[in-house]
Amino acid sequence: MREKTISKKANLFAASRFVLPEHRELYRQIQEEQRRYVPPALDDEERAELSERIWAAYQRKQPIRITHVESGVGERHDDGCVAHIDPTARILKLSGAGGSIRISFDAVLKVEQ
């Protein structure tokens, strides 16, 4: 006796006919979470090095480029001079050609001079 084979395409179609709207929404949410940006983790030594670079640029009034996380969406690059450092709030103020921006210390990924 010969077994009947079912193609993957036909099987996929048969399975998708019985998907409930709740399951479709849950599947969409899971896919969205998997696409969300996860920033790389930095250890204490790397954070200390970034802090030293920011402090040196602040003292010398040198322009720097800061790469930081933008609200879980991805990375953002901003150029300018460090105008103010607030150690209690852990925020720095970077002023550049486009105006000033506040960046959290925890969001900083890379500092270039």
KOLLOZA-236588 format. One line per field, with one value per residue (C-alpha): residue number from 1; residue in three letters; x, y negated, z. Coordinates in Angstrom, 1 decimal, padded with zeros to 4 digits. Example, Ala and Ser with C-alpha at 12.3 -4.5 7.8 and 13.67 -1.06 7.14 Angstrom:
BEGIN
nr = [1  2]
rest = [ALA  SER]
c1 = [012.3  013.7]
c2 = [004.5  001.1]
c3 = [007.8  007.1]
% end
This chain:
BEGIN
nr = [1  2  3  4  5  6  7  8  9  10  11  12  13  14  15  16  17  18  19  20  21  22  23  24  25  26  27  28  29  30  31  32  33  34  35  36  37  38  39  40  41  42  43  44  45  46  47  48  49  50  51  52  53  54  55  56  57  58  59  60  61  62  63  64  65  66  67  68  69  70  71  72  73  74  75  76  77  78  79  80  81  82  83  84  85  86  87  88  89  90  91  92  93  94  95  96  97  98  99  100  101  102  103  104  105  106  107  108  109  110  111  112  113]
rest = [MET  ARG  GLU  LYS  THR  ILE  SER  LYS  LYS  ALA  ASN  LEU  PHE  ALA  ALA  SER  ARG  PHE  VAL  LEU  PRO  GLU  HIS  ARG  GLU  LEU  TYR  ARG  GLN  ILE  GLN  GLU  GLU  GLN  ARG  ARG  TYR  VAL  PRO  PRO  ALA  LEU  ASP  ASP  GLU  GLU  ARG  ALA  GLU  LEU  SER  GLU  ARG  ILE  TRP  ALA  ALA  TYR  GLN  ARG  LYS  GLN  PRO  ILE  ARG  ILE  THR  HIS  VAL  GLU  SER  GLY  VAL  GLY  GLU  ARG  HIS  ASP  ASP  GLY  CYS  VAL  ALA  HIS  ILE  ASP  PRO  THR  ALA  ARG  ILE  LEU  LYS  LEU  SER  GLY  ALA  GLY  GLY  SER  ILE  ARG  ILE  SER  PHE  ASP  ALA  VAL  LEU  LYS  VAL  GLU  GLN]
c1 = [000.0  001.3  001.1  -000.4  002.1  001.0  003.0  004.1  002.2  -001.1  -000.4  000.3  -002.9  -004.9  -003.4  -004.0  -007.7  -008.3  -006.3  -008.4  -008.1  -006.7  -003.9  -003.1  -002.8  -000.5  001.6  002.0  003.0  005.6  007.1  007.2  009.1  011.6  012.3  012.7  016.3  018.3  021.3  024.6  025.6  028.6  030.7  032.0  035.4  033.8  031.4  034.4  036.3  033.2  032.9  036.6  036.2  033.1  034.8  037.9  035.9  033.9  037.0  038.7  035.4  036.1  033.4  032.6  030.3  028.1  026.3  023.4  020.2  017.1  014.1  014.5  014.2  017.9  021.1  021.4  024.6  024.8  027.7  028.5  030.2  029.3  027.6  026.6  027.1  024.6  026.0  023.0  020.5  023.1  022.4  024.6  023.7  025.2  024.9  025.5  024.4  020.9  020.4  020.9  020.0  019.9  021.4  021.2  024.5  023.0  022.0  025.6  027.2  030.2  032.1  034.4  036.5]
c2 = [000.0  -003.5  -006.4  -009.7  -012.6  -016.1  -019.0  -021.6  -024.3  -022.4  -021.6  -025.2  -026.3  -023.7  -024.7  -028.5  -028.1  -027.4  -030.2  -032.2  -036.0  -035.9  -033.5  -035.6  -038.7  -036.8  -035.6  -039.2  -040.4  -037.7  -038.6  -042.3  -041.5  -039.5  -042.3  -044.9  -046.3  -045.0  -047.1  -045.4  -045.0  -047.0  -046.0  -048.3  -048.9  -049.9  -052.3  -053.8  -054.4  -056.1  -058.3  -059.3  -060.2  -062.3  -064.0  -064.8  -066.3  -068.3  -069.8  -070.6  -071.7  -069.3  -068.1  -064.4  -061.9  -059.9  -056.7  -056.0  -054.0  -055.7  -054.4  -050.7  -051.5  -051.5  -053.4  -057.1  -059.2  -062.8  -065.2  -068.2  -069.5  -068.4  -071.5  -070.0  -066.9  -066.0  -063.2  -062.9  -062.5  -060.6  -062.8  -064.8  -067.7  -067.7  -070.9  -070.8  -072.4  -071.0  -072.3  -070.6  -067.1  -065.3  -061.8  -059.3  -057.8  -054.3  -054.9  -055.7  -053.0  -054.6  -057.9  -059.1  -062.2]
c3 = [000.0  -000.8  001.6  000.4  000.7  001.4  000.2  002.7  000.9  001.1  004.8  005.6  004.0  005.8  009.2  008.6  008.0  011.7  013.3  015.8  015.8  019.4  018.3  015.2  017.5  019.9  017.1  015.8  019.2  019.5  016.1  017.0  020.3  018.4  016.0  018.8  019.2  022.2  023.0  023.7  027.4  028.6  031.5  034.2  032.6  029.3  031.1  033.0  029.7  028.2  031.3  031.0  027.4  028.1  031.0  029.0  026.1  028.6  030.2  026.9  025.2  022.3  020.0  020.2  018.6  021.0  019.9  022.2  022.4  021.3  023.3  022.3  018.6  017.6  017.8  017.2  016.6  017.8  017.4  019.5  022.7  026.1  027.7  031.1  033.1  035.9  038.0  040.3  037.5  035.4  032.3  030.1  027.8  024.3  022.3  018.6  015.3  015.6  019.2  022.5  023.5  026.9  027.0  029.8  030.9  030.7  027.0  025.9  023.8  022.2  022.4  019.5  019.3]
% end
